[in-house]
Amino acid sequence: MKTINVATLVLLVLAPAARAQVAECINQAVSAHLSAPGDRTRLMHGLTVATPNRTGVSDCTGSGAVTLLPGDDPFSRYFFPPELVMAHQQEIALTDRQRVAIQDSMKEAQSKFVDMQFKMTALVETLQQLLRPAAVDEAKVLDQVDRVLSLERDIKRAQVTLMIRIKNQLTESQQATLTKLR
């Protein structure tokens, strides 16, 4: 199965044979991704939601569950997921100051992701409604796709912000140790 992210998946909306299925995959992916415990801080690692074929999309991941694959993100090797840092606190000699700063950053990001979840769900629902008729209004669909992509950009920015804040809390030695522990 080839992994594509939501932004790429949204672009497939323009393929007529796959419109309804793409909209459903987007909705499933966004809902599952932003509501899965512990996954909010790993959004940067991409979404596996569908496989493209000649006609558009062959399937979603079934139950709407999202598979996060660290290898799919070209930047993942530069960042340290909070779960990795927290799981190895003693090994990297994480200080109380570092721990508090990382927890504060995670709380701030998580609150943003909850807000974005509701916005994305509403945007995707509107996109689905626009795609239901036999003939769709191209301008309206493209406008809605732009809204979805804009929110996707905001989500990615929030993800990168969190990952940068975590990395900046860690010393070079801690980063080297975490790199070996991956």
Helices and strands as residue ranges (DSSP letters): H 6-11, G 12-14, G 16-18, H 19-35, G 40-45, E 52-53, E 56-57, G 70-72, G 76-78, H 82-87, H 96-131, H 138-169, H 172-181
